[in-house]
Amino acid sequence: MTSTRPRGMTEQAAQASIDQACRMLRLPSIRQAFPDLAETAARDQMSYLGFLAELLLTECDDRARRRSERRIKAAQFPRDKSLRAFDFDANPNIDPAAIHTLATCEWVKKGQPLCLIGDSGTGKSHLLIALGTEAAMKGYRVRYTLATKLVNELVEAADEKILAKTVARYGRVDLLCIDELGYMELDRHGAELLFQVLTEREEKNSVAIASNESFSGWTRTFTDPRLCAAIVDRLTFAGNIIETGTDSYRLAQTRARAEQTG
């Protein structure tokens, strides 16, 4: 048995009914935007179909924004960094066109790796976080971690007999961002555990790393030469390599500020 709704509602009753219906159907964006959109539609003499399209697109756009925010939060970035805020003029070693091509995230779609190599203060972490954020905004599952934190987590997982589960969890995300690789020496056990994660992701899901060491210096991080070569191979095969150089623009900015205030 279906109930019949009375026709010819007052404006106040109609607005109350719309508010209630939006709550029941879980359409918070339409509920919030409806009064302004209705006023605009009346003023612009919008068709019924045009008005309905505006309402639905408002809800869709807001849901897409909230999904992006959830993915960015789930990535666990330590701070907000965007490509808009990156100063390409301060580091001429970095090609803006190459970075903006990476921002399309085709490499993530193809499961390719990315290596950002350069000295401290040259923008590696900024680019790593910014490109990871771009991927999250485009619908990819992203996770950020420090290299040492990841290795410590894997060692603990091995001790607690949940290594396979932990490796699988890191294997499922579309893009794994590993920062500060090369800052500290890893023992053989830690390096082998990291290698397991990279192998789990090989040619399936992307890995992006930032390192202050050139590949030739990675033997100081991964002391076993064969294991070091295997890790370099995993991170460079069919991948993208961006060299950010040796001149710290962060240090240069600090000096410039000091000169201005001195």
C-alpha positions as a LaTeX table, in Angstrom:
\begin{tabular}{lrrr}
\hline
Residue & $x$ (\AA) & $y$ (\AA) & $z$ (\AA) \\
\hline
Met1 & 0.00 & 0.00 & 0.00 \\
Thr2 & 1.45 & 3.38 & $-0.97$ \\
Ser3 & 0.72 & 6.67 & 0.69 \\
Thr4 & $-0.33$ & 9.71 & $-1.31$ \\
Arg5 & 1.28 & 13.09 & $-0.77$ \\
Pro6 & $-0.89$ & 16.20 & $-0.77$ \\
Arg7 & $-0.31$ & 18.54 & $-3.68$ \\
Gly8 & 0.05 & 22.27 & $-3.42$ \\
Met9 & 2.42 & 22.46 & $-0.42$ \\
Thr10 & 3.27 & 25.82 & 1.02 \\
Glu11 & 6.86 & 27.01 & 0.52 \\
Gln12 & 7.59 & 26.39 & 4.19 \\
Ala13 & 6.17 & 22.85 & 4.07 \\
Ala14 & 8.07 & 22.08 & 0.89 \\
Gln15 & 11.36 & 23.22 & 2.42 \\
Ala16 & 10.72 & 21.15 & 5.54 \\
Ser17 & 9.91 & 18.09 & 3.39 \\
Ile18 & 13.10 & 18.56 & 1.35 \\
Asp19 & 15.16 & 18.88 & 4.51 \\
Gln20 & 13.65 & 15.69 & 5.94 \\
Ala21 & 14.06 & 13.78 & 2.67 \\
Cys22 & 17.72 & 14.82 & 2.39 \\
Arg23 & 18.34 & 13.58 & 5.91 \\
Met24 & 16.67 & 10.24 & 5.18 \\
Leu25 & 18.53 & 9.81 & 1.87 \\
Arg26 & 21.82 & 11.07 & 3.36 \\
Leu27 & 22.27 & 13.97 & 0.96 \\
Pro28 & 23.89 & 16.56 & 3.25 \\
Ser29 & 25.29 & 18.73 & 0.46 \\
Ile30 & 21.92 & 19.11 & $-1.25$ \\
Arg31 & 20.28 & 19.86 & 2.11 \\
Gln32 & 22.80 & 22.60 & 2.80 \\
Ala33 & 22.94 & 24.10 & $-0.69$ \\
Phe34 & 19.26 & 23.75 & $-1.64$ \\
Pro35 & 17.98 & 27.20 & $-0.48$ \\
Asp36 & 20.67 & 29.15 & $-2.37$ \\
Leu37 & 20.38 & 26.94 & $-5.46$ \\
Ala38 & 16.58 & 27.28 & $-5.46$ \\
Glu39 & 16.90 & 31.06 & $-5.25$ \\
Thr40 & 19.42 & 31.09 & $-8.12$ \\
Ala41 & 17.25 & 28.78 & $-10.21$ \\
Ala42 & 14.22 & 31.04 & $-9.78$ \\
Arg43 & 16.20 & 34.19 & $-10.57$ \\
Asp44 & 17.82 & 32.67 & $-13.68$ \\
Gln45 & 14.61 & 30.93 & $-14.77$ \\
Met46 & 16.40 & 27.60 & $-14.83$ \\
Ser47 & 14.56 & 24.58 & $-16.21$ \\
Tyr48 & 13.50 & 21.75 & $-13.92$ \\
Leu49 & 16.13 & 19.49 & $-15.47$ \\
Gly50 & 18.82 & 22.14 & $-15.10$ \\
Phe51 & 17.92 & 22.69 & $-11.45$ \\
Leu52 & 17.93 & 18.95 & $-10.76$ \\
Ala53 & 21.34 & 18.63 & $-12.45$ \\
Glu54 & 22.76 & 21.43 & $-10.26$ \\
Leu55 & 21.49 & 19.73 & $-7.12$ \\
Leu56 & 22.90 & 16.31 & $-8.02$ \\
Leu57 & 26.25 & 17.69 & $-9.20$ \\
Thr58 & 26.58 & 19.62 & $-5.94$ \\
Glu59 & 26.21 & 16.38 & $-4.00$ \\
Cys60 & 28.57 & 14.48 & $-6.30$ \\
Asp61 & 31.27 & 17.17 & $-6.13$ \\
Asp62 & 31.08 & 17.36 & $-2.35$ \\
Arg63 & 31.26 & 13.58 & $-1.98$ \\
Ala64 & 34.32 & 13.48 & $-4.26$ \\
Arg65 & 35.94 & 16.19 & $-2.13$ \\
Arg66 & 35.25 & 14.27 & 1.08 \\
Arg67 & 36.64 & 11.05 & $-0.44$ \\
Ser68 & 39.83 & 12.89 & $-1.39$ \\
Glu69 & 40.15 & 14.27 & 2.11 \\
Arg70 & 39.74 & 10.79 & 3.59 \\
Arg71 & 42.37 & 9.33 & 1.26 \\
Ile72 & 44.81 & 12.14 & 2.06 \\
Lys73 & 44.24 & 11.59 & 5.78 \\
Ala74 & 44.67 & 7.82 & 5.40 \\
Ala75 & 48.03 & 8.39 & 3.64 \\
Gln76 & 49.42 & 9.76 & 6.95 \\
Phe77 & 51.47 & 12.54 & 5.44 \\
Pro78 & 53.40 & 14.38 & 8.18 \\
Arg79 & 52.48 & 17.81 & 6.79 \\
Asp80 & 50.61 & 19.44 & 3.91 \\
Lys81 & 52.67 & 19.99 & 0.77 \\
Ser82 & 51.40 & 20.91 & $-2.68$ \\
Leu83 & 52.94 & 21.40 & $-6.10$ \\
Arg84 & 51.48 & 24.92 & $-6.18$ \\
Ala85 & 53.63 & 25.79 & $-3.17$ \\
Phe86 & 56.84 & 24.35 & $-4.64$ \\
Asp87 & 59.37 & 27.00 & $-5.70$ \\
Phe88 & 60.76 & 25.73 & $-8.99$ \\
Asp89 & 62.73 & 28.97 & $-9.48$ \\
Ala90 & 64.72 & 28.22 & $-6.31$ \\
Asn91 & 65.93 & 24.87 & $-7.68$ \\
Pro92 & 66.72 & 24.97 & $-11.42$ \\
Asn93 & 67.79 & 21.31 & $-11.29$ \\
Ile94 & 64.13 & 20.28 & $-11.22$ \\
Asp95 & 62.20 & 20.42 & $-14.49$ \\
Pro96 & 58.67 & 21.72 & $-13.82$ \\
Ala97 & 57.34 & 19.96 & $-16.93$ \\
Ala98 & 58.62 & 16.60 & $-15.67$ \\
Ile99 & 57.00 & 17.12 & $-12.27$ \\
His100 & 53.67 & 18.18 & $-13.76$ \\
Thr101 & 53.76 & 15.12 & $-16.00$ \\
Leu102 & 54.23 & 12.99 & $-12.87$ \\
Ala103 & 51.27 & 14.81 & $-11.31$ \\
Thr104 & 48.98 & 13.19 & $-13.89$ \\
Cys105 & 49.75 & 9.93 & $-12.01$ \\
Glu106 & 50.05 & 7.78 & $-15.15$ \\
Trp107 & 53.09 & 6.17 & $-13.51$ \\
Val108 & 50.93 & 5.20 & $-10.53$ \\
Lys109 & 48.33 & 3.75 & $-12.86$ \\
Lys110 & 51.06 & 1.66 & $-14.53$ \\
Gly111 & 52.61 & 0.59 & $-11.21$ \\
Gln112 & 55.96 & 2.25 & $-11.98$ \\
Pro113 & 58.47 & 3.40 & $-9.34$ \\
Leu114 & 59.70 & 6.94 & $-8.70$ \\
Cys115 & 63.05 & 7.92 & $-7.15$ \\
Leu116 & 63.76 & 11.44 & $-5.89$ \\
Ile117 & 67.51 & 11.71 & $-5.31$ \\
Gly118 & 69.35 & 14.71 & $-3.90$ \\
Asp119 & 70.89 & 16.41 & $-0.90$ \\
Ser120 & 68.97 & 17.68 & 2.11 \\
Gly121 & 67.00 & 20.87 & 1.51 \\
Thr122 & 66.56 & 20.36 & $-2.23$ \\
Gly123 & 62.83 & 19.62 & $-2.16$ \\
Lys124 & 62.68 & 15.81 & $-2.22$ \\
Ser125 & 60.24 & 15.36 & 0.65 \\
His126 & 58.09 & 18.26 & $-0.55$ \\
Leu127 & 57.76 & 16.65 & $-3.99$ \\
Leu128 & 57.21 & 13.19 & $-2.51$ \\
Ile129 & 54.32 & 14.41 & $-0.34$ \\
Ala130 & 52.90 & 16.67 & $-3.05$ \\
Leu131 & 52.88 & 13.91 & $-5.69$ \\
Gly132 & 51.45 & 11.49 & $-3.16$ \\
Thr133 & 48.70 & 14.00 & $-2.43$ \\
Glu134 & 47.97 & 14.34 & $-6.15$ \\
Ala135 & 47.60 & 10.57 & $-6.38$ \\
Ala136 & 45.23 & 10.49 & $-3.40$ \\
Met137 & 43.12 & 13.25 & $-4.97$ \\
Lys138 & 42.88 & 11.22 & $-8.16$ \\
Gly139 & 41.44 & 8.24 & $-6.30$ \\
Tyr140 & 44.53 & 6.15 & $-5.53$ \\
Arg141 & 45.20 & 4.61 & $-2.13$ \\
Val142 & 48.43 & 6.13 & $-0.80$ \\
Arg143 & 50.57 & 5.51 & 2.27 \\
Tyr144 & 53.54 & 7.60 & 3.43 \\
Thr145 & 56.21 & 6.36 & 5.83 \\
Leu146 & 59.80 & 6.99 & 6.82 \\
Ala147 & 62.20 & 4.22 & 5.78 \\
Thr148 & 63.37 & 3.57 & 9.32 \\
Lys149 & 59.79 & 3.53 & 10.66 \\
Leu150 & 58.76 & 1.01 & 8.01 \\
Val151 & 61.71 & $-1.26$ & 8.75 \\
Asn152 & 61.07 & $-1.07$ & 12.51 \\
Glu153 & 57.42 & $-1.99$ & 11.94 \\
Leu154 & 58.45 & $-4.94$ & 9.79 \\
Val155 & 60.94 & $-6.16$ & 12.41 \\
Glu156 & 58.25 & $-5.97$ & 15.10 \\
Ala157 & 55.79 & $-7.77$ & 12.82 \\
Ala158 & 58.32 & $-10.56$ & 12.25 \\
Asp159 & 58.83 & $-10.91$ & 16.02 \\
Glu160 & 55.05 & $-11.06$ & 16.56 \\
Lys161 & 54.55 & $-13.62$ & 13.75 \\
Ile162 & 52.40 & $-11.23$ & 11.67 \\
Leu163 & 54.98 & $-10.35$ & 9.01 \\
Ala164 & 52.99 & $-11.79$ & 6.09 \\
Lys165 & 49.93 & $-9.77$ & 7.10 \\
Thr166 & 51.97 & $-6.57$ & 7.42 \\
Val167 & 53.74 & $-7.05$ & 4.09 \\
Ala168 & 50.38 & $-7.74$ & 2.42 \\
Arg169 & 48.93 & $-4.55$ & 3.91 \\
Tyr170 & 51.76 & $-2.47$ & 2.49 \\
Gly171 & 51.41 & $-4.36$ & $-0.77$ \\
Arg172 & 47.77 & $-3.39$ & $-1.26$ \\
Val173 & 48.07 & 0.39 & $-1.45$ \\
Asp174 & 48.39 & 1.86 & $-4.93$ \\
Leu175 & 51.31 & 4.10 & $-4.00$ \\
Leu176 & 53.78 & 3.59 & $-1.16$ \\
Cys177 & 55.87 & 6.71 & $-0.41$ \\
Ile178 & 59.09 & 5.96 & 1.50 \\
Asp179 & 60.93 & 9.04 & 2.75 \\
Glu180 & 64.49 & 9.44 & 4.04 \\
Leu181 & 65.81 & 6.24 & 2.53 \\
Gly182 & 69.58 & 6.26 & 2.92 \\
Tyr183 & 69.80 & 8.42 & 6.04 \\
Met184 & 70.59 & 5.47 & 8.28 \\
Glu185 & 72.35 & 2.15 & 7.79 \\
Leu186 & 70.05 & $-0.87$ & 7.83 \\
Asp187 & 71.22 & $-4.23$ & 9.09 \\
Arg188 & 70.82 & $-7.22$ & 6.83 \\
His189 & 67.62 & $-8.39$ & 8.52 \\
Gly190 & 65.96 & $-4.98$ & 8.17 \\
Ala191 & 67.06 & $-4.67$ & 4.55 \\
Glu192 & 65.71 & $-8.12$ & 3.74 \\
Leu193 & 62.33 & $-7.22$ & 5.25 \\
Leu194 & 62.20 & $-4.02$ & 3.21 \\
Phe195 & 63.08 & $-6.05$ & 0.14 \\
Gln196 & 60.05 & $-8.26$ & 0.83 \\
Val197 & 57.75 & $-5.24$ & 0.68 \\
Leu198 & 59.33 & $-4.05$ & $-2.57$ \\
Thr199 & 59.06 & $-7.53$ & $-4.07$ \\
Glu200 & 55.39 & $-7.72$ & $-3.02$ \\
Arg201 & 54.73 & $-4.53$ & $-4.98$ \\
Glu202 & 56.98 & $-5.15$ & $-7.98$ \\
Glu203 & 55.32 & $-4.32$ & $-11.33$ \\
Lys204 & 51.91 & $-4.20$ & $-9.60$ \\
Asn205 & 51.81 & $-1.09$ & $-7.42$ \\
Ser206 & 54.03 & 1.97 & $-7.35$ \\
Val207 & 56.75 & 2.85 & $-4.87$ \\
Ala208 & 58.08 & 6.40 & $-4.57$ \\
Ile209 & 61.20 & 7.04 & $-2.52$ \\
Ala210 & 63.20 & 10.09 & $-1.49$ \\
Ser211 & 66.89 & 9.60 & $-0.72$ \\
Asn212 & 69.82 & 11.87 & 0.05 \\
Glu213 & 72.21 & 9.28 & $-1.38$ \\
Ser214 & 72.93 & 8.56 & $-5.02$ \\
Phe215 & 72.49 & 4.91 & $-5.98$ \\
Ser216 & 76.25 & 4.37 & $-5.82$ \\
Gly217 & 76.17 & 5.34 & $-2.14$ \\
Trp218 & 73.38 & 2.96 & $-1.18$ \\
Thr219 & 75.91 & 0.33 & $-0.15$ \\
Arg220 & 76.28 & 2.37 & 3.05 \\
Thr221 & 72.58 & 1.83 & 3.75 \\
Phe222 & 72.31 & $-1.72$ & 2.45 \\
Thr223 & 75.60 & $-3.29$ & 3.41 \\
Asp224 & 75.08 & $-6.52$ & 1.47 \\
Pro225 & 76.12 & $-5.68$ & $-2.14$ \\
Arg226 & 73.84 & $-8.27$ & $-3.77$ \\
Leu227 & 70.84 & $-7.20$ & $-1.74$ \\
Cys228 & 71.63 & $-3.55$ & $-2.45$ \\
Ala229 & 71.74 & $-4.25$ & $-6.19$ \\
Ala230 & 68.43 & $-6.11$ & $-6.02$ \\
Ile231 & 66.75 & $-3.23$ & $-4.17$ \\
Val232 & 68.08 & $-0.66$ & $-6.65$ \\
Asp233 & 66.78 & $-2.84$ & $-9.47$ \\
Arg234 & 63.30 & $-3.00$ & $-7.90$ \\
Leu235 & 63.18 & 0.78 & $-7.49$ \\
Thr236 & 64.49 & 1.77 & $-10.91$ \\
Phe237 & 63.14 & $-0.80$ & $-13.40$ \\
Ala238 & 60.86 & 1.06 & $-15.84$ \\
Gly239 & 60.79 & 3.89 & $-13.33$ \\
Asn240 & 61.24 & 7.64 & $-13.09$ \\
Ile241 & 64.33 & 9.22 & $-11.56$ \\
Ile242 & 64.33 & 12.89 & $-10.53$ \\
Glu243 & 67.64 & 14.35 & $-9.33$ \\
Thr244 & 67.08 & 17.40 & $-7.14$ \\
Gly245 & 70.76 & 18.37 & $-6.96$ \\
Thr246 & 73.12 & 19.32 & $-4.15$ \\
Asp247 & 72.36 & 22.99 & $-3.45$ \\
Ser248 & 70.00 & 23.39 & $-0.51$ \\
Tyr249 & 67.50 & 26.12 & $-1.35$ \\
Arg250 & 66.19 & 25.86 & 2.22 \\
Leu251 & 69.64 & 26.89 & 3.48 \\
Ala252 & 69.82 & 29.60 & 0.83 \\
Gln253 & 66.47 & 31.01 & 1.97 \\
Thr254 & 67.63 & 31.01 & 5.59 \\
Arg255 & 70.78 & 32.91 & 4.66 \\
Ala256 & 68.81 & 35.39 & 2.57 \\
Arg257 & 66.48 & 36.11 & 5.49 \\
Ala258 & 69.44 & 36.53 & 7.80 \\
Glu259 & 71.04 & 39.05 & 5.40 \\
Gln260 & 67.79 & 41.03 & 5.18 \\
Thr261 & 67.45 & 41.26 & 8.95 \\
Gly262 & 71.17 & 41.73 & 9.62 \\
\hline
\end{tabular}
